[in-house]
Amino acid sequence: MTSKVIFTAGKNIIKFSGLLLALILILLACLPVILLPLSTSVPAPVWVILAAADLALISLPFCKKPARRGILLSLSGVLCTAVLAVVVSQIFATTPLITDSQGYPLSGSIATLEKVNINGSHQWISIRGKDMKKPVLLFLAGGPGGSQLATARFALAGLENHFVVVNWEQPGSGKSFDAVKRATLTPDRYIEDARALTVLLQERFHQEKIYILGESWGSALGIMLVQRYPDLYHAFIGTGQMVAFLENDVMFYDFALQLAEEKGDTQKMESLTRQGPPPYYGKDVAWKEAAFLMDGFAYMNANTAIADNGANTFRDLAAIEYGLYDKVSWFRGVIETLGVVYPQLWEVDFRKQATKLNVPVYFLIGRHDINAPTILTEQYFSVLEAPHKQIIWFEHSGHTPWVSESDSFVQVMVETVLAQTQP
């Protein structure tokens, strides 16, 4: 009798555990619908319908007999609504309108999120400006694989008064994550895609030349671009300037190792020593880079001399430019694309390979940058030949002065760069 009771109790526990697990899976499958009003631009009528469908589906296990059938129907149903939620989030992704004081779209302004054909692949750009007749500024995000649609819109909104700001989702990043096969990505592909986009923008906005602003990896891409096609650009502006990738990252690795030693963090020291310094190759490049990059960023974030560390990932991911799939791709680009492209950059050293640029060059550099050691930028500046070259220092910034001191950054862009280079 006792054995029968124990068996029955065990059976009920298993049954209850299975039901509980199924309910947890059903609730997790509802997450895409929950995220729609919180982090996308999907209209209320659409997400309300999907939410109502999920609520009805969740109730099925409690009103359908047998319970297994209700669970199966519920799980199948919420998975379908989850897929639908992802699809509609992608469809309704947009960038906010530029409005006047009454909230109406500003006459003559532009604020669009578009998919364009670049060298046979579909890639995304945002275009924002209060006057479509202003000079065009192409922003090259960091990475490779980084997406900064929202970050740039928040930090550099002031540029929209003076430029038509174009933010390019490079292949393998964010909204352009699947634009091309990631295994085929090369620096040359990025250069030629950037050129094709430049020509497209010149024709669309009737501009003979445009401006290039590159940050971190984008600053290296920008130099490669203006070196090959100088006649297309008014000027190049680099921030968080990358100069020599291998030397840069070895210096950063050594810094992290020294920092761990000063803190007495033997576990970190052993981990970094076991990993060894760059160069890295293979699928785990991103993780090996992160092993010391994160320490450097944490160090900069703790530096009271830096006005704003620039990190607001949750805000950026919640931006309406990204659908739910894009938000996942935001992370995947940093991990997967970086692993493909970064090993191809170890031999880059502009002090030897780009000592002459036939465009005006401006380096807007954070005084406390560790991620891109400023000594390398200064060395490059000293050997660089250009029609005009200038370093502007931001005393309260690390790697991202365009975020940390955005107002001053915009001021320099307008009162120095634009004032000196407009015909």
BELMODA-V495403 format. One line per field, one symbol per residue. phi: phi as a letter, one per 30 degrees, with the letter a starting at -180 (. if undefined). A space follows every 10 residues. Layout:
# BELMODA-V495403
phi: ???
This chain:
# BELMODA-V495403
phi: .ddddddddd dddddddddd dddddddddd eedddeddbb cdeeeddddd ddddddddde ecbcbddedd dddddddddd dddddddddd dceacddccd dciceddidb abbbcbdbhi bcbcbcbbad bdcdecbccc ddkdjdbbed eddddceddd dbbcccccdd eibhdcecdb dddcdbeddd dddddddede deddchcdbb cbbccheddd eddeddddbd dcbdacbcbh dcbbdddedd ddeddddddd dddidddddd dddddidddc bjdceddddd ecdddddddd dddddcdadi cbdddddddd dcddddddde dddddddedd deddcdddbd dccbdbbcbd bbcccdecdc dbeddddddd edcdcaeaba ccccdbbcdb ddcdbddddd ddeddcdddd cdd
